[in-house]
Amino acid sequence: MAAALLDNGLQSARGGTIVEALSYALEAAQPAVKEGFTVREERWGGDLAAGQPLPIPHQLFKGNDYWFWMGTDSKGATISVHIYDKNGKLVEDEFWQKGQKAAAKIRPKRTGTYYLLVEVEKSTEERTVWSLAYGFR
């Protein structure tokens, strides 16, 4: 499935939804919010099979700091989000992964289109519901 702006109705075989996955992403955002980051209303979500990364193009502006937070409500799943430039070079400044959450941070050196690569690295489910939120300062 291609990523879509948040589709609240998508549900996994076991009953998890994108809204539940989003709650994990927003929970991951809390430390950055305390540091002055503003969470944007634009969010993405979908379901992915393990090992099938999905690139999401997004415009970023030089001079801003950005955090991207990914979440899933699937216990035992390992997820990741990474940031690449138009040439396919990994450009994030920081990355972390903890349980059902993952995040990547960047301060772009130039304005342009970047690619957020979201992935379910492993899961016990055939398809795992995920959500991605972001913030800036």
Protein Blocks (a to p, Z undefined) as FASTA:
>chain_A
ZZddddfkbccfkopafklmmmmmmmmmmmmmmnopacdfbdcdddddehiacddddddd
ehiacddddddfbehiacddddddfkopafbfbdcdehjbccdddddfbgcddddddddf
bdcbfbdcdddddddZZ
